[in-house]
Amino acid sequence: MGELGIKVLQVGMLGTNCYVLMDEETKEGYIIDPGGDAKGVADAARGLGLQCLGILCTHGHMDHVGAVGKVAEATGSTAYISELDSGALTGSVQGLASKLGSLVVSKPSGVELIREGDTLSFSDHTVEVLATPGHTKGSLSFLCEGNLFCGDLVFQGSVGRTDLRGGSMSELLDSVRRYVFTLPNTARIFPGHGPATTVGAERVSNPFLRDLEGGA
């Protein structure tokens, strides 16, 4: 098994973190949240030699899925998203659409629905799909070998906004309690915006999460 490689690309008007998750030896892997700059993402994937097995979407807001269709076409891959947020790729866009109307979501030709408990593999690595609602009803996080790609669930020192359609602070905090604070303190968090952090750092210093209880 090759080493796990994680490449971070900042894309779109809001500086969304798009991730390339891949096996450094076989070059198999996935792209997470290509929210913009389809050409840049496709060029980066090509430069890395990525054999893309799919596009993983943490949720359906346009700043995270805006370039999914074009990137999927360029890489010959399928998009994966939760059923509750799938309208962003298969039908009308909701949520941030009212605020970011100038952005256009490119629709992929192939969409597969994924849910809590599903797993996706590349080489000898496994990605576990977690249902982590709160920012949207259908928000997902992806856990791979102690690395959590959580979209807009948790940021360094903050959490995702919950005042948009489908948002709920109580659901968000429950998602953190169940799926973030049950990870080791050394587990790394790769958020949808901003720098990476760790579970331990957020447990201690995140003002939104200090009073939460969860496993160590």
SULZIDA-V875539 format. One record per residue. N is the residue number from 1. NEAR is the number of other C-alpha atoms within 10 Angstrom. Layout:
N | NEAR
N | NEAR
This chain:
1 | 10
2 | 13
3 | 11
4 | 16
5 | 14
6 | 16
7 | 14
8 | 15
9 | 18
10 | 20
11 | 23
12 | 20
13 | 12
14 | 12
15 | 16
16 | 24
17 | 28
18 | 27
19 | 24
20 | 24
21 | 22
22 | 28
23 | 22
24 | 18
25 | 12
26 | 16
27 | 20
28 | 20
29 | 26
30 | 25
31 | 28
32 | 26
33 | 31
34 | 33
35 | 31
36 | 30
37 | 19
38 | 22
39 | 13
40 | 15
41 | 25
42 | 21
43 | 15
44 | 15
45 | 23
46 | 14
47 | 9
48 | 14
49 | 14
50 | 22
51 | 19
52 | 23
53 | 20
54 | 23
55 | 28
56 | 26
57 | 30
58 | 30
59 | 30
60 | 30
61 | 25
62 | 27
63 | 26
64 | 28
65 | 30
66 | 26
67 | 27
68 | 31
69 | 24
70 | 22
71 | 31
72 | 26
73 | 18
74 | 17
75 | 21
76 | 14
77 | 22
78 | 20
79 | 29
80 | 22
81 | 25
82 | 24
83 | 16
84 | 16
85 | 24
86 | 22
87 | 14
88 | 22
89 | 26
90 | 14
91 | 9
92 | 10
93 | 19
94 | 17
95 | 18
96 | 15
97 | 17
98 | 9
99 | 9
100 | 13
101 | 10
102 | 8
103 | 17
104 | 15
105 | 24
106 | 22
107 | 21
108 | 19
109 | 15
110 | 16
111 | 20
112 | 14
113 | 12
114 | 21
115 | 18
116 | 14
117 | 9
118 | 11
119 | 15
120 | 17
121 | 14
122 | 18
123 | 15
124 | 11
125 | 17
126 | 14
127 | 19
128 | 17
129 | 22
130 | 23
131 | 21
132 | 29
133 | 25
134 | 27
135 | 27
136 | 28
137 | 21
138 | 21
139 | 30
140 | 31
141 | 27
142 | 24
143 | 21
144 | 17
145 | 12
146 | 13
147 | 17
148 | 24
149 | 25
150 | 26
151 | 28
152 | 29
153 | 27
154 | 29
155 | 22
156 | 19
157 | 16
158 | 15
159 | 21
160 | 20
161 | 16
162 | 18
163 | 13
164 | 12
165 | 12
166 | 17
167 | 20
168 | 19
169 | 16
170 | 12
171 | 17
172 | 25
173 | 21
174 | 19
175 | 22
176 | 24
177 | 17
178 | 16
179 | 19
180 | 30
181 | 22
182 | 15
183 | 20
184 | 14
185 | 18
186 | 14
187 | 20
188 | 21
189 | 25
190 | 27
191 | 25
192 | 27
193 | 20
194 | 14
195 | 12
196 | 16
197 | 18
198 | 20
199 | 23
200 | 19
201 | 16
202 | 22
203 | 21
204 | 13
205 | 13
206 | 18
207 | 12
208 | 14
209 | 19
210 | 11
211 | 10
212 | 12
213 | 14
214 | 15
215 | 12
216 | 13
